[in-house]
Amino acid sequence: MKKIILSTLIVIGVIASASAQIGTTLTNGLIAFYPFKGDFNDRSGNSNNLTQITEGITFGTNRFGCPNSSINISTTNDYLQSANEIGLNGNPNFTESFWYKFNSDAGPNSGSVISFGSENGNGTGNGISIYSSGFYNWGSSDDFAYYFPVTLNAWHHFVVTYSGLITGTQVYMDGVLVSSNAGFHAIQLNTSSYNFSPSALTIGSPHSWMYQYGFVGSIDDVRIYSRTLSSNEVLALYKYESDLGAQWLSYLSQNLPTNSAFFSALAANTNFVSALATSITSSPSAYGILQQGPQGPQGIQGIQGPAGKNGTNGAVGATGTFDPTVLTNTAFLTGLASNPVFLNAISTQILSGSNNYGIAVKQTQSLNFPAIATLTITPGKKFTNTVTASTALPVTQIVGNTAIAAVSNNVLTILGAGSTTVTVSQAGNALYNPATASQPLIVNKGAQTLAFTAIP
């Protein structure tokens, strides 16, 4: 049971540490952060929690395949909202960052993803919408747009930075600047000024806003900054939020010295203690932990002479027995958290799977692969053979005998009669083990008729 609890803490909880995750630079000015790890709470430390106003918002998998780690907005009038204004206080210099995935097209009009206030023409609102042909930002009459092809069922990182004027606004997708007033694919402007008085934060869209269309899809890792991020910071944020390994390392460095309950559990986990003890005692230098004997005593001072020479160093100490109580020693953990060699070594081991210390146990996924009905030959006939993974990760299919059938994108094309096997597989990732399943495919020969004209 301990392994299961720890797996949940590390595998699912890691990416959503409750405090700063990516160093002081990218937490500077962070006034709201919503990782949506099974709740709508603000993890920036500012308590700007969201409340679910409608019932059509559920939790789903994120870009890493982690369950309960994003929100899914199923209809165009579903939304979350903060109880109070989140702290921009009319500041025209701010940044909005989020991940989105279009599950379906909500129609030709705008789908509001994130907004403050209203777009009813009183100059108090601001909103970001992603719709069927691109991006639209509204702020009363201060509007601008950037057009790009929208892909379905694919996660993208989207950032808009504001610098007081629309002419100082920049749009980034997946870490790359794609639009600015002075840049390539220039923003289309209605006016040149940009200032507003923000109200409560809304994610999703109330039915009366944005031409009665809201965003339909998935949203994750919403961040609001009270300052304008630089292009280098936007790229660093994208790389961090795209890299599971970077988040592992960041989590370890932020939480090793502070989470006493976590380390108490580790100290009671015999798999962890045994594996870590073996690794450290067999090659301590790999973890930046060296064992050295004590300094020799100082020599006796001579009579009316100079001080005697220092004694020689003592011999290297013997390899000791690993004491699991160090895992609850705050001073020891603080030292580890500032030891980059240790952090890199342990995170590399965990991610590679060569030694997971009993804490990063990959979870099992299942494949939903219904039995294939027996078919009768019709050369060229196609039918959909849908197979899904419980993790929603992509599944591949292979036909054993390609003379009988071919498969592409879950569509089987019948080529000949006979029997073979269709094998489906999901390769797994850093969180889930691979999975495979197979079903027989039987294609019977078809009946034929003979046209035999009567013999006179």
N, C-alpha and C positions, 0 to 999 in steps of 0.2 A: 504494500500500500504506500509505503514511503516513496518508492520509485515513481509511482503514478503521480503523487502530489508534487514531487520535485520536477517531474517532466512538465506538468502543467505550469509550475512557476517559471521554469526556464523557457520552454518551447513557445508557450503562448504569451506568458507575461513579460518576457524579456523585452520584446519590441515596444512594449508600452510601459516603460518605467514611469513611475508617478512623478518624477521630477525632471530636472534638466538632463537631456540625453546626449547632447552633441557639443558640449563644451560651451564656454562663456560667450564666444562670438555669436553663435547662432541661437543662444537663449537670451541675448541682450535685447530688450524691448519686446520679448514675447509676452503678450498680455492674455492670450487664449490659445489653448491647444487641445484638440479633441481627437484622440486616437480610436475612439469607439470600440474599446475592448470590452464589450458586453454591457456598456453603460454610456450615458451621454455627459459624463463629467469632464470638467476642464482640468487638465493635468499640468497647467502652467504654474499652479500655485496661487492663482488669483480668484479661484472659486466662482468663475463665470459659467456655472453648470447650465446645461440646456434641459428643457422640458419638452416631452413629446406632446404636441398639441392634437395631432390626429393619430389614427390607429394603423395607418398603412406603412409604417416604417419598421423594418425588421433588421436583425443582425445577420451578416453573411461573411463569406471568406474574403480575405484581403489579397493583395498582389503576390504574397508568399504562400497562399493556400491555407492560411491559419483561419479556423472557424471563429465565428463571433468576434470578428476583428475589423468590421466595416459596417456601414449602414446601407440598406437597400431601400430606395424610395420607389414604391410600386405604382403610385398614381400621381397625377399632376397637381393635386391640391394637398399633398402631405408635407408637413414641415415640423421642425424643432425650433424652439426660441428660448433665448436667455431671459431671465426675469428682469434684468436691468441693463442699462447701457454698459458695455464691457470695458470702457476706459480710454477710448480715443479722444473724447471730449472735443470734437471738432477739429482735431489735428489733421491737416491736409497731407501730412507725410506719413504714409503707412504702407503695409504690405499684406496681401492675402495669398495664402498658399494652400493647395489641397490636391488630393488625388481623386480622379473620377473615372468611371467606366460607364459608357452608354449601354444599358441593357436593351433598349429599344428606342425608336425615334418617337419623341413626344409630339411631333407635328412640325409644321413649317415655322411656327412662332417660337419665341424665346422660352427657355426652361431655366428658371431661376435656381442657381446653386447656392449662392450665399448673398445676403443682403442686410442692409441697415435701413430702418425707416421705410418710407413709402416712395413710389415713383409717381405720385399723383400730381406733380407739377409745382410743389411748394418749395423745391430746392433743398429738402432735408434728407433725401434718400440717396442711397448708393447700392448698386447690385451688380453681380456678375452672373451672366446667363450663358449657357452652352446649349446650342440647338442644332438643327439639322445641317446647317452649312457653316457653322463657325461660332464665334464668340461675340458677345455684345455686353457693353457696360453702360448702365443707365444711372443718371444722377440728375433728375429733373430734366432741364434742357441741355445739361452738360453730358452729352452722350458720345460714345465712340464705339467702333466695331472693328473686328479683324476676322477675315473669312479664311477658313481652312477646311479641308475634308475631315469629317468626323467619322471615326472608325467605331464599329460596334464591338462589344465584348472584349475590349482591350483597355488596360489601365494606363493612364497618362498623368504626369505631374504638371500642374498648371499654377503659375504664379503671376500676379499683377502687382507692380510696384507703383506707388503714387508719390509725386514730388510737388504737391501744391497746385500745379497746373496740369491740364491734360497733355500739354506739350512735354511735360516731364514724366509721363506715364509710359511704362514698358511692360510688354507681355512676353512671358517665357513659357515654352512647352518642353518638358523633359530636359530642363537645364539649359536650353538654348534660347537666346533672344530671337523671337520671331516677329515682333512688331513694336515700333515706337514711332512717334511723330516724325523723327528725323532718320529713322532706320529703314531697312528694306521691308517690303510689304507694309508700308506705312499705315498707321491707324487712320481710319476715316473719322474726321471730327465734325461735330455740329457747332461747338463753341470752343473757345481757347482757355476758359477758366474752369477751375474745379475746386469747390469748397462745399462742405456740407456739415450738418449737425447730426451726428449719428444717434440712433436710438438703439433699442434692443437688437441683438444679432439674431438673424433668422437663417436657418439652413433648410433648403427646400422652398416651397412657394405656397402661401395662402392662395386660395382659389381666385381671389379678386385681383391679384397682382399679375403683372407681366402678361397682359392680354389673356388672362385666364389659362395660361400654360405654365406648367412647372417641369422641373427636371425629373426624368424617369431613368433611374440607374443606380449606381453605387458610388458612395463618397467615403473618403477615408483621410485621416491625418490632416485635419483642417488646422491651420496655424494663422493667427493674426498678430502682426507686429505693429508697434506704435512708431516705427521708423521705416525708412526706405532701404531695403536690402540692396547691396551692390550686386553686379552680375557675377562676381566671384563667389559671393555668399549664396546666391541662388543656385549656382552650379554645385557648390559644396553641399547644400541642403538636398538637392536631387540625388547626388551620389550617396549621401548618407542614407536617405530613405529608400534607395534602390538596393542597397547592399546589406544582406542579412548578416554577413560577417562583421561589417563595421558596427552594426547595431549590437551584436554580441559583445564586441570589445568595449563599446561605449557603456553597455549595461554593466559589464564586470567592473569597469573603472569607477562607475558612479555608485554601485551598490555593494561592492565587497565590504567596505568598512562600516556600513550603516545598518544592514539588515540582520540583526541578531537572531531573529526567529529562523531566517533562511539558513544561517550557518549552524545553528543548533540542530536543525534537521539534517544538514550535511554531515555533522559530526556523528549523528546516529545512523547514517547510511553506510553500512559496511562495504558496499561496492565502491563507493566514492573513496572512503578512507584507505581501503586496500590498494586501489589503483593509483591514487595520488601518492601514497607512501612509497610504493614501488618505484614510481617515476622519479620522485624527488631524490630518494636515497641512492638510486642507481646512477642518475646523471643530474646532480644538483645544479651544475653550471648551466644546463639547458633552461633552467627556470630562474636563473640569476640568484640562486641561493648557494653560497659557497660556505664550506666548513673549514675553519682554520684553528690551529692550536693557539693557546694564550701566549702573550708576550712574556719573554723570560725576565727574571728579576734583574734589577739594576745592580751593577758591580759595587763593591765596598769602596768608599772613598779612601784614598791613600793618605798617610800622615803628611800634613803640610804639602801635599801634592795635588795635582789636578784630580777631578772626579774620575773614577774608574769607568771603563767602558761598559756599555749595556751588555747584558747577557744575551746569548743567542736565542732566537725564537724557539719556542717549544715545537714539538712534533705535531703534525696534523692530527686533529682529534679523530677518534674512531667514529664510524658511522653510527648514529644513534637510532633509537626506535621512534618512529613517527608517532607523535602524540596528538590525537584528534582534538584535544581540548584547545589547541592553538586556534581552531576554527571559531572559537568564541572569544578569542583574545583581541580586543579592539586595537591595541597597539600593533599586533602582528598583522591584522587585516588591513590596517591603514598603510602599513609598509608595503604589503602586496599590491594594494590599489595604486600605489605610486611607482610600482616596478614594471615598466613596459615590457621587459623581457618575459616576466612571469605571465602577464596578461596575454601577450601575443602567443606564448607557448600553449597556455591552457585553452584559449579560444580556438587556436588552430587545431589542437587535438580534438576538441569537441566537434567542430565543424567537419573535420575530415572523417570522423567516425572511427578512427583507428584506436581511440581511447576516449570514451565519452564519460568516464568516471561515474557511471550509474545515474547521471542527472539529465542528460540530454537524450533520453530514450526516444527513438523515432516511433511515431504512432503508426498503427496499421490502417490501411485504407481498403475499401472493398469495391468490387466492380459489379455493377448491375448489368448482367449479360443474359437476356432472356433466351430460351431455347429457340433455335431456328426451325421453322416448320419444314417438312419434306416438300420439295418442289418438283415440278415436272418441267422438263427442258423446254425452254423457249429462248433460243439463242438471242443474246442482246438484251434480254429482259433485265430491268434494274429494279432493285428494291432497297429501301433504307434499313440498315441493320444498326439501330441506335444502341450504343453502349456508353454508360456514364460511370464516373468514379465518384465515390462518396465525398472526395475532397474537391470535386469540380475541376481537377487537373485534366489536361488533355489526354485522350486515350488513342492508341494506335491499333490497327487491325492488320492481320496477315492471313492470307489463305495458303494452306499447305500445298495444294495442287493448283497451280495457276492455269492449268488447262480446263479446269472445271469452273472457276470463277476468278474475277479480279475485284479488288476493293480499293476505293479512294474516297476519303472524307465520309466514312460511314455508309457509303453506297456500294452494294454488291452488284456486279454485272455477271449474269450467267453466261458461260461460254461453252459448256459441254456437260454431258451426263457422267455420273459417277459419285463417289463419296470422298470427302476430304474433311479437313478440320480448319475451323476459323479460330485463330488465337488472338486474343486482345491483351494489351499490356499497358501499364502506366509506370513510367520509369521512377517515380518518386522524386523527392527533393530533400532539402536539408531538414524537413520536418516529418516526412512520411516515407515509409518503406515502399519499395516497388510492389506491384500487384499484377497478377496474370490470371487469365481464365481462358477456357476453350469450350467450343461447342461443335458437334458434328454438323456438317453440311451435306445433305443427301439430295442429289438431283436425279430423278428417274428419267428414263428415256420416254419420249412422247410416243403416243400411238399415231400410226399413219394409216391412211386409207388408199385403196387402189381404185382408180377409175378403169373399169373393165367393160368395154362395150360388148353387148351381146353378139355372139357369132351367128350370122344368118344361116 
